[in-house]
């Protein structure tokens, strides 16, 4: 539900309508907008896995073309149009909205800058009508998990490029789906490989060693642990009902070819019938 915002043509058009220049300016401004007109250093730190120069090409110039509030208004309207198109008359949307909103209501976002910004925006100015309200709640969930993932990577002493190299070596996401979309050069990638070899995480051929697999598994397990608070707020029954409501909606997005697989997010293809 959240990832539609990165790939739907409605979103790209909305960024152009807001005055932003190019896909990546729309991406960085759209995702950072709830934090206000922040600078490149803050965006680089919060987003974590982009080359700083790539961020600087878009931020802070984006705010001279469109203020954060304007970016958010056009972005939400675009997502609403995209999900209306993709979901059609799916019956599960109201139930999914209700449960997802419960999951993020009062969520503790301390130490999670993107989740905190999006959570505050949803509380104070977020959309109330489905399907935009569902996208907004899922965005908080996604950024909450993402902030926790960044914390786990930092704790593992991995930088943004090294995290991508490990993901590619594990087979989770191909290098060609990661490197060009995050701004890292071949030299950056090779330097990251060398650093990981020095730690015994990659072998001479660039494959994960046993230690490398173990570290990646620890990072993913810790990310899961740090993402449990919204599920705990729902309880087991509520969490299962949310997943059940979301499953056919995710399949409808998949069947509408709204998201490419593989993709730079590492998002897997949803399974099951629409």
Secondary structure, 3 states (H helix, E strand, C coil): CCCHHHHCHHHHHHHHHCCCCCHHHHHHHHHHHHHCCCCHHHHHHHHCCCCHHHHHCCCCCHHHHCCHHHHHHHHHHHHHHHHHHHHCCCCCHHHHHHHHHHHHCCCCCCCCHHHHHHHHHHHHHCCCCCCHHHHHHHHHHHHHHHHHHHHHHHHCCCCHHHHHHHHHHHCCCCHHHHHHHHCCCHHHHHHHHHHHHHCCCECCCCCECHHHHHHHHHHHHHHHHHCCHHHHHHHHHHHHHHHHHHHHHHHHHHHCCCCCCCCCCCCCCCCCCC
